Amino acid sequence: MNENTELKTIGYTPFNYSADRALFRVNGGVPIQEALERASDLLHLAHRLAEDAAFEKSTDRYAWAAHFLLEMSKAVIDDVVKVITPRSEVEVGKKAEKQ
C-alpha cells in the first residue's frame, strides 16, 4: 500500500471570509485521496456552472455558485499541499510571500 494513503488533511486551510475572518475551514483527519476526490467533484460542478453562466446573461446565480465551489476546492487542495510538502519548502514559501 502506498504510504500517502495514510496521510490526512490537517484542517488548517480557511475559506469564505467575512470581515477578514474565515467563516469555514477544511476539516482535519480526512484521507488526502478522499479529499482530492471531493475537490475534483467540486471542480467538475464549478466547471459546469461556469459554462452555464457564460450562456445565461440574465442572472449571476451560476457564476456565484461556481465561485464558491472553486473557493472550497482550492482550500481542500491547499490543505493537501500543506500535508505533502516537506516542512522546509513550506517555510521557504512563507518567507518568499512576506518579501
N, C-alpha and C positions, 0 to 999 in steps of 0.2 A: 504494500500500500504506500502511496506517495505521502511523504511527511507533511505536505501542505494541506492535506485533508484534515489534519488536526488543528490547524490554525483557525482562530476565530476573530470576529470583529472585536475591536477594543471599546467601541461605544463612545468615542471621543468627538466625532465629527458632527457639528451642529448644522442645521439648515433652517430656512424660513425665519428671517429676522423681523422683529417688531421693535422699533425704538432701540436699535443696537443690541438687542438681547435675542438669543436664539429661542425660538418657540418649540422647535423639535430637534431631536438628536438621534443618530443611528444607535440602535441598541447593541450592547456588547454581548459576546457569547454566541453569536451566530456563526456557524462554519462558513469560511470565506467562499467555498464553492457555492453554497446555497445563496449567500449574499450576492455574489456575482450573477447567479441565475436570475434572481429577483431584479437586479439592476438592468439586466438585459431585457426582461419583460417590460419594465418601466420605460426603457429607451424605445422599445418597439411601439408601445402605446403612444409615447410622445411623438414619435415619427409620424404615426397615422393621424394624430390630432393636428400636428403642424401642417400636414398635407391638406387636411380638411380646411384649416384656417386659411391656407393660401387661396382656396377656391370660394370660400364663404365670406363675402365682403361685408355683409350686414351685421355681423356680430364678432365680438372678440373672445367669446367663451372658449373656443377651441384653442386659441393661442394661449390663453391663461392656463388652461388645463395642461397643455404641453409644457409651458414654463414651469409649473410646479412639479410635474413628473420628471423633467430634466434636472431640477434642483435636487429632488430626492435621489435620483440615480447617481448624480455626481457625488453627493455626500456618501453614499454607500461605497462607491469606487474609491473615493479619497480615504475612507476609513480602512478599506482593504489595503490600499497602497501603504498606509502607515504601518500595517502589520507586516507586510512582506518586504519593506525597505529596511536594510540594515540601519541601525540607530545612527551610526556616524554620518551616513548620507542624509538622513533627516535633519541632523544638527547643522550640516553644511548648507542645506537648502534653506533653513530658517535664518541663518546668518546672511545668506545672499539676499533674502527677501527684505531684511532690515536695511540693507545698504541702498 
